[in-house]
Amino acid sequence: MESIKFWMVYGLGQGRPTHRHKSEESAIAEAKRLARLAPEVEFFVLESTHHVVKRDVDVTSIGSIRGRVRDFDDDIPF
């Protein structure tokens, strides 16, 4: 999957940003709008710079441990 660059607006102390803007101009316009509504808050336009994904998957057999069948009736409560 190819990553597409996006921007987000963060208001200092206002919780995490959730909306992805498709352009820098859109994010700046939103930051200006929010700053007018809350002039005491600093707003930052954040730009995505990297996309990181872990692709490895570990598979573990549940029915056996080192070739032996595990006894599921071992009085362990979980």
ABEGO torsion letter per residue (X at the ends): XBBBBBBBBBBBGAEBBABBBABAAAAAAAAAAAAAABAABBBBBBBBABBBBBABBBBBBAABBGGBBBBABAGBAX
